[in-house]
Amino acid sequence: DQVAHEFLFLELSMGLHDEAHVDAYFGPEDIRAQAAEAKLSLADIDQRAAKLADSLAGASVDPGRLAGLLQRLQALRTRIRMNQGAVLPFDEESMLLFGAVAPDRDAAHFAAILKEIDVLVPGEGRLPARVDAFRSSFDIPAERLAAVFDAAIAECRKRTLARIQLPDGESFVLEYVTDKPWSGYNWYKGKSQSLIQINTDLATNISRAVDLGCHEGYPGHHTYNALIEKNLVIGKDWLEYSLYPLFSAQSLIAEGSGNYGIDLAFPGEERIDFEKAVLFPLAGLDPADADRYYELLALLEQLEYAGNEAARDYLNGSMTRDQAAQWLVDYQLTSPERASQRTRFYDTYRSYVINYNLGQDMVKQYIERDGADQGERWRRFEHLLSSPMTTADLQ
Protein backbone atom coordinates (compact mmCIF):
# COMPACT_ATOMS: atom_id res chain seq x y z
CA ASP A 1 0.00 0.00 0.00
CA GLN A 2 2.84 2.40 0.79
CA VAL A 3 4.53 1.65 -2.52
CA ALA A 4 1.28 2.11 -4.46
CA HIS A 5 0.57 5.37 -2.60
CA GLU A 6 4.04 6.74 -3.38
CA PHE A 7 3.72 5.67 -7.02
CA LEU A 8 0.40 7.48 -7.42
CA PHE A 9 1.78 10.55 -5.67
CA LEU A 10 4.74 10.70 -8.07
CA GLU A 11 2.63 10.13 -11.19
CA LEU A 12 0.13 12.80 -10.15
CA SER A 13 3.02 15.14 -9.38
CA MET A 14 4.34 14.54 -12.89
CA GLY A 15 0.89 15.32 -14.25
CA LEU A 16 1.24 18.85 -12.88
CA HIS A 17 4.25 19.35 -15.19
CA ASP A 18 2.92 17.44 -18.21
CA GLU A 19 -0.83 17.64 -18.82
CA ALA A 20 -0.80 14.65 -21.20
CA HIS A 21 0.95 12.36 -18.72
CA VAL A 22 -2.01 11.10 -16.66
CA ASP A 23 -4.61 9.69 -19.01
CA ALA A 24 -7.00 8.56 -16.27
CA TYR A 25 -7.14 8.68 -12.49
CA PHE A 26 -9.89 7.28 -10.32
CA GLY A 27 -7.99 6.68 -7.08
CA PRO A 28 -8.12 8.44 -3.72
CA GLU A 29 -8.57 12.19 -4.07
CA ASP A 30 -6.42 12.87 -1.04
CA ILE A 31 -3.34 11.69 -2.98
CA ARG A 32 -4.15 14.13 -5.76
CA ALA A 33 -4.50 16.89 -3.16
CA GLN A 34 -1.14 15.96 -1.61
CA ALA A 35 0.55 16.15 -5.00
CA ALA A 36 -1.02 19.53 -5.73
CA GLU A 37 0.15 20.87 -2.37
CA ALA A 38 3.69 19.44 -2.54
CA LYS A 39 4.39 20.72 -6.09
CA LEU A 40 7.50 18.58 -6.49
CA SER A 41 10.06 19.66 -9.05
CA LEU A 42 10.94 17.30 -11.90
CA ALA A 43 14.27 16.59 -10.22
CA ASP A 44 12.51 15.68 -6.96
CA ILE A 45 10.07 13.37 -8.75
CA ASP A 46 12.95 11.65 -10.54
CA GLN A 47 14.93 11.19 -7.34
CA ARG A 48 11.99 9.68 -5.49
CA ALA A 49 11.07 7.47 -8.46
CA ALA A 50 14.63 6.09 -8.53
CA LYS A 51 14.47 5.43 -4.79
CA LEU A 52 11.12 3.69 -5.15
CA ALA A 53 12.43 1.47 -7.96
CA ASP A 54 15.47 0.53 -5.86
CA SER A 55 13.21 -0.39 -2.95
CA LEU A 56 11.35 -2.86 -5.18
CA ALA A 57 14.47 -4.90 -6.00
CA GLY A 58 13.77 -8.43 -4.84
CA ALA A 59 10.39 -7.45 -3.42
CA SER A 60 8.20 -10.38 -2.41
CA VAL A 61 5.13 -9.49 -4.47
CA ASP A 62 3.28 -10.82 -7.48
CA PRO A 63 5.85 -10.95 -10.35
CA GLY A 64 3.43 -9.36 -12.83
CA ARG A 65 2.63 -6.55 -10.44
CA LEU A 66 6.34 -5.96 -9.76
CA ALA A 67 7.23 -5.92 -13.47
CA GLY A 68 4.41 -3.50 -14.17
CA LEU A 69 5.53 -1.10 -11.45
CA LEU A 70 9.16 -1.18 -12.56
CA GLN A 71 8.25 -0.56 -16.21
CA ARG A 72 6.00 2.36 -15.23
CA LEU A 73 8.75 3.89 -13.12
CA GLN A 74 11.20 3.58 -16.02
CA ALA A 75 8.71 5.28 -18.30
CA LEU A 76 8.08 8.01 -15.72
CA ARG A 77 11.79 8.76 -15.39
CA THR A 78 12.11 8.81 -19.20
CA ARG A 79 9.30 11.37 -19.50
CA ILE A 80 10.99 13.45 -16.80
CA ARG A 81 14.18 13.50 -18.89
CA MET A 82 12.20 14.53 -21.94
CA ASN A 83 10.42 17.31 -20.04
CA GLN A 84 13.83 18.49 -18.85
CA GLY A 85 14.90 18.92 -22.47
CA ALA A 86 16.45 15.58 -23.40
CA VAL A 87 15.81 14.62 -27.03
CA LEU A 88 16.00 10.86 -27.44
CA PRO A 89 16.27 8.99 -30.73
CA PHE A 90 12.83 7.73 -31.75
CA ASP A 91 13.58 4.03 -31.28
CA GLU A 92 15.30 4.52 -27.91
CA GLU A 93 12.37 6.61 -26.73
CA SER A 94 9.78 4.02 -27.76
CA MET A 95 11.72 1.23 -26.07
CA LEU A 96 12.06 3.10 -22.78
CA LEU A 97 8.43 4.21 -22.75
CA PHE A 98 6.56 1.33 -24.36
CA GLY A 99 8.99 -1.58 -24.36
CA ALA A 100 9.11 -2.02 -28.13
CA VAL A 101 10.75 -0.74 -31.32
CA ALA A 102 8.86 -0.60 -34.61
CA PRO A 103 10.45 -2.30 -37.65
CA ASP A 104 12.18 0.00 -40.13
CA ARG A 105 10.52 -0.25 -43.55
CA ASP A 106 11.74 1.69 -46.57
CA ALA A 107 9.86 3.22 -49.48
CA ALA A 108 10.31 0.09 -51.60
CA HIS A 109 8.25 -1.92 -49.10
CA PHE A 110 5.28 0.39 -49.49
CA ALA A 111 5.75 0.85 -53.25
CA ALA A 112 4.78 -2.78 -53.87
CA ILE A 113 1.47 -2.24 -52.05
CA LEU A 114 0.88 1.03 -53.87
CA LYS A 115 1.07 -0.81 -57.20
CA GLU A 116 -1.85 -3.02 -56.16
CA ILE A 117 -3.85 0.02 -55.10
CA ASP A 118 -3.05 1.76 -58.37
CA VAL A 119 -4.73 -1.10 -60.24
CA LEU A 120 -7.71 -1.10 -57.87
CA VAL A 121 -8.35 2.66 -58.17
CA PRO A 122 -7.58 3.58 -61.80
CA GLY A 123 -8.06 6.99 -63.35
CA GLU A 124 -6.36 10.27 -64.15
CA GLY A 125 -4.10 12.13 -61.74
CA ARG A 126 -1.82 11.02 -58.92
CA LEU A 127 -2.76 7.97 -56.88
CA PRO A 128 -3.20 9.79 -53.52
CA ALA A 129 -5.76 12.15 -55.05
CA ARG A 130 -7.63 9.29 -56.76
CA VAL A 131 -7.78 7.28 -53.55
CA ASP A 132 -8.90 10.31 -51.55
CA ALA A 133 -11.66 11.04 -54.05
CA PHE A 134 -12.85 7.42 -54.02
CA ARG A 135 -12.85 7.23 -50.22
CA SER A 136 -14.67 10.56 -49.99
CA SER A 137 -17.65 8.98 -51.74
CA PHE A 138 -18.05 6.90 -48.56
CA ASP A 139 -18.07 9.85 -46.16
CA ILE A 140 -20.94 9.98 -43.68
CA PRO A 141 -23.04 13.16 -44.12
CA ALA A 142 -22.69 15.32 -41.01
CA GLU A 143 -26.42 15.21 -40.25
CA ARG A 144 -26.34 11.38 -40.23
CA LEU A 145 -23.15 10.97 -38.18
CA ALA A 146 -24.83 10.47 -34.80
CA ALA A 147 -27.26 7.83 -36.06
CA VAL A 148 -24.48 5.86 -37.73
CA PHE A 149 -22.22 5.98 -34.69
CA ASP A 150 -25.03 5.03 -32.32
CA ALA A 151 -25.83 1.95 -34.39
CA ALA A 152 -22.16 0.97 -34.74
CA ILE A 153 -21.46 1.33 -31.02
CA ALA A 154 -24.60 -0.62 -30.11
CA GLU A 155 -23.45 -3.53 -32.28
CA CYS A 156 -19.89 -3.38 -30.88
CA ARG A 157 -21.34 -3.48 -27.36
CA LYS A 158 -23.72 -6.35 -28.09
CA ARG A 159 -20.95 -8.49 -29.55
CA THR A 160 -18.60 -7.73 -26.65
CA LEU A 161 -21.15 -8.42 -23.91
CA ALA A 162 -21.89 -11.79 -25.50
CA ARG A 163 -18.28 -12.75 -24.67
CA ILE A 164 -17.17 -10.59 -21.71
CA GLN A 165 -19.03 -9.81 -18.51
CA LEU A 166 -18.63 -6.13 -17.73
CA PRO A 167 -19.57 -4.46 -14.42
CA ASP A 168 -23.24 -3.61 -13.95
CA GLY A 169 -24.08 -0.04 -14.90
CA GLU A 170 -21.06 0.48 -17.17
CA SER A 171 -21.64 3.15 -19.78
CA PHE A 172 -20.11 6.14 -21.51
CA VAL A 173 -21.08 9.58 -22.75
CA LEU A 174 -20.38 10.31 -26.43
CA GLU A 175 -19.40 13.81 -27.56
CA TYR A 176 -18.49 15.30 -30.93
CA VAL A 177 -15.60 17.79 -30.75
CA THR A 178 -13.28 19.78 -33.01
CA ASP A 179 -9.70 21.09 -33.11
CA LYS A 180 -7.98 17.93 -31.85
CA PRO A 181 -4.88 16.10 -33.13
CA TRP A 182 -6.67 12.71 -32.87
CA SER A 183 -9.80 11.21 -34.45
CA GLY A 184 -11.21 9.73 -31.24
CA TYR A 185 -10.38 9.59 -27.53
CA ASN A 186 -11.60 7.75 -24.45
CA TRP A 187 -11.41 9.55 -21.12
CA TYR A 188 -12.02 6.97 -18.40
CA LYS A 189 -13.68 8.40 -15.29
CA GLY A 190 -13.78 5.38 -12.97
CA LYS A 191 -16.72 3.31 -11.74
CA SER A 192 -17.02 1.86 -15.26
CA GLN A 193 -17.84 5.25 -16.80
CA SER A 194 -16.12 6.92 -19.75
CA LEU A 195 -16.32 10.03 -21.87
CA ILE A 196 -15.69 9.23 -25.53
CA GLN A 197 -15.01 12.10 -27.91
CA ILE A 198 -15.10 11.94 -31.71
CA ASN A 199 -13.24 14.64 -33.64
CA THR A 200 -15.30 16.04 -36.52
CA ASP A 201 -12.68 18.40 -37.96
CA LEU A 202 -12.53 16.22 -41.07
CA ALA A 203 -15.15 14.12 -42.84
CA THR A 204 -15.65 10.60 -41.44
CA ASN A 205 -15.58 7.52 -43.68
CA ILE A 206 -18.30 4.93 -43.07
CA SER A 207 -15.73 2.36 -41.88
CA ARG A 208 -14.60 4.64 -39.06
CA ALA A 209 -17.86 4.17 -37.17
CA VAL A 210 -17.09 0.53 -36.32
CA ASP A 211 -13.37 1.30 -36.00
CA LEU A 212 -13.93 3.96 -33.35
CA GLY A 213 -16.90 2.21 -31.73
CA CYS A 214 -14.76 -0.86 -31.08
CA HIS A 215 -11.46 0.90 -30.42
CA GLU A 216 -12.71 3.53 -28.00
CA GLY A 217 -15.59 1.52 -26.56
CA TYR A 218 -16.24 -2.21 -26.93
CA PRO A 219 -14.08 -4.25 -26.66
CA GLY A 220 -11.46 -1.46 -26.67
CA HIS A 221 -10.50 1.25 -24.21
CA HIS A 222 -13.73 1.51 -22.24
CA THR A 223 -13.80 -2.27 -21.80
CA TYR A 224 -10.10 -2.42 -20.90
CA ASN A 225 -10.30 0.27 -18.25
CA ALA A 226 -13.48 -1.18 -16.74
CA LEU A 227 -11.87 -4.62 -16.48
CA ILE A 228 -8.65 -3.23 -14.99
CA GLU A 229 -10.68 -1.39 -12.36
CA LYS A 230 -12.87 -4.40 -11.66
CA ASN A 231 -10.15 -7.05 -11.51
CA LEU A 232 -7.00 -5.26 -10.32
CA VAL A 233 -8.08 -2.16 -8.39
CA ILE A 234 -11.18 -3.59 -6.74
CA GLY A 235 -10.54 -7.31 -7.04
CA LYS A 236 -6.89 -7.32 -5.88
CA ASP A 237 -6.60 -3.90 -4.26
CA TRP A 238 -3.68 -2.99 -6.53
CA LEU A 239 -4.18 0.72 -6.12
CA GLU A 240 -1.49 1.75 -8.61
CA TYR A 241 -3.82 0.67 -11.43
CA SER A 242 -6.25 3.42 -10.53
CA LEU A 243 -3.93 5.64 -12.57
CA TYR A 244 -3.19 5.14 -16.25
CA PRO A 245 0.10 6.81 -17.28
CA LEU A 246 -0.31 7.45 -20.99
CA PHE A 247 3.40 7.13 -21.77
CA SER A 248 3.93 3.58 -20.53
CA ALA A 249 3.72 0.00 -21.80
CA GLN A 250 0.07 -0.02 -20.74
CA SER A 251 -0.60 2.08 -23.84
CA LEU A 252 0.85 -0.52 -26.18
CA ILE A 253 -1.59 -3.02 -24.65
CA ALA A 254 -4.45 -0.50 -24.78
CA GLU A 255 -3.97 0.67 -28.36
CA GLY A 256 -2.99 -2.76 -29.67
CA SER A 257 -6.01 -4.44 -28.10
CA GLY A 258 -8.24 -1.57 -29.18
CA ASN A 259 -7.29 -2.14 -32.81
CA TYR A 260 -7.23 -5.93 -32.62
CA GLY A 261 -10.63 -5.92 -30.94
CA ILE A 262 -12.24 -4.69 -34.16
CA ASP A 263 -11.49 -7.92 -36.02
CA LEU A 264 -12.19 -9.98 -32.91
CA ALA A 265 -15.70 -8.55 -32.59
CA PHE A 266 -16.35 -8.70 -36.35
CA PRO A 267 -14.50 -11.76 -37.69
CA GLY A 268 -14.35 -12.67 -41.36
CA GLU A 269 -17.04 -11.04 -43.48
CA GLU A 270 -19.26 -10.14 -40.51
CA ARG A 271 -18.15 -6.54 -40.40
CA ILE A 272 -18.70 -5.94 -44.11
CA ASP A 273 -22.10 -7.61 -43.96
CA PHE A 274 -23.15 -5.49 -40.96
CA GLU A 275 -21.99 -2.23 -42.47
CA LYS A 276 -23.68 -2.91 -45.80
CA ALA A 277 -26.95 -3.97 -44.18
CA VAL A 278 -27.16 -1.41 -41.36
CA LEU A 279 -24.69 1.47 -41.56
CA PHE A 280 -24.80 2.19 -45.30
CA PRO A 281 -28.58 2.79 -45.27
CA LEU A 282 -28.32 4.94 -42.12
CA ALA A 283 -25.63 7.03 -43.82
CA GLY A 284 -27.61 7.24 -47.04
CA LEU A 285 -24.74 5.65 -48.98
CA ASP A 286 -25.00 3.37 -51.98
CA PRO A 287 -23.29 0.01 -51.28
CA ALA A 288 -22.91 -0.79 -54.99
CA ASP A 289 -19.13 -0.15 -54.92
CA ALA A 290 -18.65 -1.29 -51.33
CA ASP A 291 -16.69 -4.44 -52.17
CA ARG A 292 -13.99 -2.41 -53.93
CA TYR A 293 -13.99 0.01 -50.99
CA TYR A 294 -13.31 -2.80 -48.52
CA GLU A 295 -10.63 -4.27 -50.76
CA LEU A 296 -8.98 -0.85 -50.73
CA LEU A 297 -9.20 -0.63 -46.93
CA ALA A 298 -7.44 -3.99 -46.60
CA LEU A 299 -4.57 -2.73 -48.75
CA LEU A 300 -4.42 0.61 -46.95
CA GLU A 301 -4.04 -1.25 -43.66
CA GLN A 302 -0.79 -2.67 -45.02
CA LEU A 303 0.47 0.91 -45.36
CA GLU A 304 -0.03 1.71 -41.66
CA TYR A 305 3.67 1.36 -40.85
CA ALA A 306 4.37 4.24 -43.23
CA GLY A 307 3.14 6.50 -40.44
CA ASN A 308 5.85 5.16 -38.14
CA GLU A 309 8.50 6.02 -40.72
CA ALA A 310 7.20 9.57 -41.06
CA ALA A 311 7.13 10.01 -37.29
CA ARG A 312 10.60 8.48 -36.83
CA ASP A 313 12.27 10.64 -39.46
CA TYR A 314 10.39 13.80 -38.50
CA LEU A 315 11.13 13.48 -34.79
CA ASN A 316 14.74 12.45 -35.44
CA GLY A 317 15.16 15.62 -37.50
CA SER A 318 15.80 14.02 -40.87
CA MET A 319 12.45 15.22 -42.25
CA THR A 320 10.76 18.59 -41.99
CA ARG A 321 7.09 18.78 -41.07
CA ASP A 322 6.17 19.39 -44.71
CA GLN A 323 8.27 16.44 -45.84
CA ALA A 324 6.66 14.17 -43.23
CA ALA A 325 3.20 15.25 -44.34
CA GLN A 326 4.11 14.63 -47.98
CA TRP A 327 5.47 11.16 -47.09
CA LEU A 328 2.09 10.36 -45.50
CA VAL A 329 0.32 11.52 -48.65
CA ASP A 330 2.62 9.53 -50.94
CA TYR A 331 3.06 6.31 -48.95
CA GLN A 332 0.03 6.12 -46.67
CA LEU A 333 -2.30 7.72 -49.22
CA THR A 334 -3.85 10.03 -46.69
CA SER A 335 -5.27 13.40 -47.71
CA PRO A 336 -3.11 16.51 -47.21
CA GLU A 337 -5.51 17.68 -44.48
CA ARG A 338 -5.25 14.40 -42.56
CA ALA A 339 -1.48 14.34 -43.07
CA SER A 340 -1.21 17.78 -41.48
CA GLN A 341 -3.39 16.64 -38.57
CA ARG A 342 -1.15 13.60 -38.14
CA THR A 343 2.01 15.70 -37.82
CA ARG A 344 0.27 17.57 -34.99
CA PHE A 345 -0.21 14.19 -33.34
CA TYR A 346 3.52 13.50 -33.68
CA ASP A 347 4.30 16.82 -31.99
CA THR A 348 2.16 15.93 -28.99
CA TYR A 349 2.53 12.17 -28.62
CA ARG A 350 5.82 11.44 -30.41
CA SER A 351 6.77 7.72 -30.51
CA TYR A 352 3.33 6.82 -29.14
CA VAL A 353 2.36 6.13 -32.77
CA ILE A 354 3.95 2.65 -32.68
CA ASN A 355 1.34 1.46 -30.20
CA TYR A 356 -1.41 1.34 -32.83
CA ASN A 357 0.10 -0.85 -35.53
CA LEU A 358 2.97 -2.62 -33.78
CA GLY A 359 0.77 -3.02 -30.71
CA GLN A 360 -1.99 -4.54 -32.82
CA ASP A 361 0.42 -6.98 -34.44
CA MET A 362 1.87 -8.02 -31.08
CA VAL A 363 -1.57 -8.50 -29.51
CA LYS A 364 -2.71 -10.50 -32.54
CA GLN A 365 0.29 -12.81 -32.34
CA TYR A 366 -0.26 -13.32 -28.61
CA ILE A 367 -4.00 -13.97 -28.89
CA GLU A 368 -3.91 -16.18 -31.98
CA ARG A 369 -0.86 -18.28 -31.10
CA ASP A 370 -1.12 -22.04 -31.60
CA GLY A 371 -4.12 -21.62 -33.88
CA ALA A 372 -6.57 -20.58 -31.15
CA ASP A 373 -10.24 -20.77 -32.14
CA GLN A 374 -12.64 -17.84 -31.70
CA GLY A 375 -13.71 -18.86 -28.20
CA GLU A 376 -10.12 -19.16 -27.00
CA ARG A 377 -9.23 -15.84 -28.62
CA TRP A 378 -11.93 -14.09 -26.61
CA ARG A 379 -10.75 -15.81 -23.39
CA ARG A 380 -7.16 -14.73 -23.97
CA PHE A 381 -8.30 -11.24 -24.89
CA GLU A 382 -10.27 -10.86 -21.67
CA HIS A 383 -7.28 -12.14 -19.67
CA LEU A 384 -5.03 -9.60 -21.39
CA LEU A 385 -7.43 -6.80 -20.48
CA SER A 386 -7.74 -7.97 -16.87
CA SER A 387 -4.09 -8.46 -15.94
CA PRO A 388 -0.89 -6.45 -15.31
CA MET A 389 0.66 -7.71 -18.54
CA THR A 390 3.27 -5.52 -20.23
CA THR A 391 4.89 -5.55 -23.67
CA ALA A 392 7.45 -8.12 -22.54
CA ASP A 393 4.64 -10.60 -21.73
CA LEU A 394 3.32 -10.37 -25.29
CA GLN A 395 6.72 -11.44 -26.58
N, C-alpha and C positions, 0 to 999 in steps of 0.2 A: 504493500500500500504506500509506503514512503517513497519507493522508487517511482511508482506510477504517478504519485502526487508531484514529485520533483520534475518528472518528464513533462507532465502537462503544464506545469508552471513555466518551464523553459520554452516549450513550444508556443504558449500564449504570449510569452515575453517577446519571442521572435516575431510573432504576428503584429506587434506594435511597430516594428521596424519595416515589415514587408507585408503589405495588405493581402497579397496573394498566397501567403504561406499557409494559413489555416483555412482549409476548404470547408470544414464542418467541425463544430464543437457542441456537444450536448452533455458535457460533464458538469461537475459542481460549479456553481457560479462564484463561490467564494475564492476558488483558485484563479478565476479570471480577474476578480477584484484585487487579489494579491499581486498579480502580474502588473496590473494597471498602476497600482500604488508604488511598486518597487522600481519600475521603469529601468530595468537592467540595460546596460550598454551591450553592444554586440560582443565586445571582448569579455564581459562578465558572463554572458550566456555561453560563449564558447568554452570558457574555463570551467564552468559548472557542468557543461555537457561532457567534457573530457573526463572530469572527476566521476561523473555518474557512470560513464562507460567503463572506466577502470574498476569501479566498485562491483560491476556485474561479472567480471572475470571469474569463471568457475562457480558462478551462482547456482544454487541448487533449486532451479525452477524448471518449468516445462521448457524443453529445448526449442520448440517453435516460438514460444513467447519470448525467450531470451534472444533468439536470432532476430525476431522482429524488432525488439527494442534496440539492439545494437545497430541494425541497418538504419533505423530511423534516426538514431543519434549521429551516425556517419553522414546521413543526408542533411541533417540540421547543421552540422558543423561545416559542410560544403556550402550550403546556402549562406551561412554567416560569412565565409570567405568571399563569396560572390558579392554580397552586399557591402563588403569592405573594399571592393574594387578589383578583386582577382578575376582575371579573364581566363577561363580554362578552355582547352581544346574541346570541341564538341563531343568527341567520343569519350574523353576522360570525364567530362561533366556527366554524361548520361550513365556511365558506369558507377560513379560515386553516388548519384542521386537515385537511379532506378535499377542498378544492378545488371545492366545489359548494354551492348553496343550493336547498333544496326549495321547490317552488311553494307559494303560499299559497292554500288552498282553504277556503271558508267553509261554514257549516252547510247552506246551500241546495244546494251541490254534492253533499253526501252524502245529503240528504233525498230527492233523486230516485232514488237507488239503494235507499234504505230502502223506498220505495213498492213497488218490484219485489219486495223480500224479503218485505214484508208480505203480498203476494198469494201468494207461494210457501209461506209458513209461516203459514197462517190459524189462528184459534183465539181463546180468551179470554185476557185479560191483555195486558200490555205486550209489544211486539215483542222486546226484548232477552231477556226471560224465556222467551218461546216459542222463540226461536232456540236459546237455551242448552239448553232441555229437549230439543229435537229433536237437537241435536248430541250431547248426552250419551248418546243411544241408540246412538251409534257409538263410545263409549269402549271401549278395549281393557281387558278384565279384567286386574288386576294380575298374576295367576298366568300369563297368556298373553303378557305384554309382551315377554319375552326372545325367545320363539319368533317373534313377529311381527317384531320388529326384526331378528333374525338373517336372516330370509328377505328382508326389504326391503333390507337392506344388501348381501346376496349378489347380488341382482338389480341394484342400483345399480352394484356393482363389475363385474359381468359386462358390462353395457352400456357402461361406461366403458372397460374394457380392450379391448373390441372396436374402439375408436376411438383410444385414447391408449396409448402404450407407457410404462408406469411402471417405475421402477427395480426390479430383481430384489430380492425379499425384503421389499418394502414391506408394511406391515401396521399395524394399530392395536389397542389394547386398549379394550374398551367397558366402562364402569362406569355404574351407576345411583346417583344421588346425590339429596340433598334440601337444602332451605334455600339456594337460589340465586336470583338475580334474573333468570336466563335459563332457557330450556327445553333448550338443548343447547350444548355448547362443545367445541372441538377444541384440545387442547394439543399443539403439534407439538414433538417431541423431537429431531429431526435423524435423519440416516441413514434417511430414509423411514419413520419410526416416529411414531405419534401416540397420544395418550390422548384418547378421546372420552367425554364424560360427558353423560348424559341425566338431566334433573331430573324426579323423580317426585313433587314436591310436590302437583301437581294431576293429575287424570285425563288420559289421553292419547287423543285422537281417532285413529281408524284411519288417517286421511290423514297424520298427523304422522310415521308410520314412514318412508314414502318421502321426505317433506320433509326430515327430519333425516338419514336415511341418505345422501341426495344432498348436502345442504347441508354437513354436517360431514365427510362422507367422500368419496364418488365421485359426480360429478366436482368436488366442492366443496373445502373447506378442506384436507383431507388431500392431495388430488391437487394443489392449487395449491402448497402448501408443498413437496411432494416434487419438483415440476417446477422451482420456483425454486431449490431446493438443487442439483438435477441440472444445470440449464442455466446458472445464473448463478454460484452459489458454486463449484461444482466445474468446470463447463464453461468459465467465463470468469474464474474466480478473482476475482470481485467480492465481496470479503469482507463488505462492508456488508450484503449480503442474507442473511447468517447471523443477522441480528437483525430481528425484525418488530416495529416500534413500532406499538402498537395504534391510537394516535391520529395517523394519517397517511393520506394518500391511498391507501396500499396497502389499507386496510380497505374503502374504497369498491369497489375492484376485488374484494377477497376476498368481501365480503358480497353484492355485486351478482352476481358469477359463481356464488356458492354458490346463490343463489335462481334465477338463470336456468338453471343446470345441471339443475334438476329437470325443466323442460319440454324441455330439450335431450335428456336421457337417455330421457324418456318422452313422445315427441311425439304429438300428436293424442289418440286414444282409448286409446293403449297403456297409459297409467297406470291408467285406470279399469278396463280389461280385466284387468290384472295384479292389481290390488287385489281385484276381485270374485272372481277365480279362485283366488288364492293367500292373500291376507292375511285376507279376510273369514272363510274357513273356519278358519284358524289362530286367529283371535280369537274364534271361536264366534259371529260376528255374522250376522244374516240380511240378505242383500243385496237383499231385496225392494224397499226404499225407497231403494236406493243412488243411483239416477239423480237423484232430487230432492235428495239430500245433495250430490252433485257439482255440481248446478246452483246450490245455495246457496253452496258453496265458491267458485265462480266469481264470484258477486256479492260475497261477503265480501272477495275479493281487491281489488275496486274500492274498498273502504273503507279500505285499508291506510294511505293518506295521512292519515286521521283521527288516527292515532297521532302523526304529525309535528306536527299542530296542537296536540294535547294537550301534547306535550313542549315545543314552542315557547312556548306561553302559560304553562305551569307554570314553566319555567326563566326566562322573562322577568319573572315575578312578577305576571302579570295573571290567573292562576288559582291557587287553592290546590290542595293535593294532592287533597283530596276532590272539588273541582270537576273536576280533570283526570281522576280515576278515573271520575267520573260521565259526563264527555264520552266516554270510551272505551266505557262501557256503552251510551250513547245512540247514538253515531255509528259505533262500530266493532263494536257488538253483542257485546262480550266479556263474560264473566261478572264480577261484582263481585270475585271472588277473583283472577281473572287481571288485572283492571284494577289492583288493588292491587299485584300483583307487578310490573306494568309500570311503575308510578310508582317503584318501587325501582330498576328498570333506569335510569330517567331520572336518578335521584340519582347513580348510579355512572358512567354512560356518557354522559349529557347528549346533545349533538347527534349522537352516534354513530348515533342511530336512523335518520337519513336514508340511511345506507348500504344498508339492506335494500331499501327500495322504490325510492328514486331511483336507487340503484346498480344495481338490477335493470333498471330502465327504460333506463338509459344503456348498460349492457352489451348489452341486447337490441337497441337501435338500432344499436350498433356491429357486432354480430355479424351481424345480419340485413339490413344495408344492401344496396341494389342487388338485393334479391330473392334472396339467397344460398340455394342448396339445402342439404339436410341435411348432405351431405359437406363443403361449404365452411364451413358453420356450425361443425362440429366442428374443422376446420383453424384457423379464426380463433380459436375458443375456446382451443385448445391454445397458439396463439401468445400470446394474452393472458395465459395462466397461466405462460408461460415467458419473459416479457420484463419490462423495467423500466417498463412503461407506467404512466402516472398518469391522474388524472381528465381532465386537459387533452387527453390523446391520445384519449380516448373521444369528445371533442367535435369 
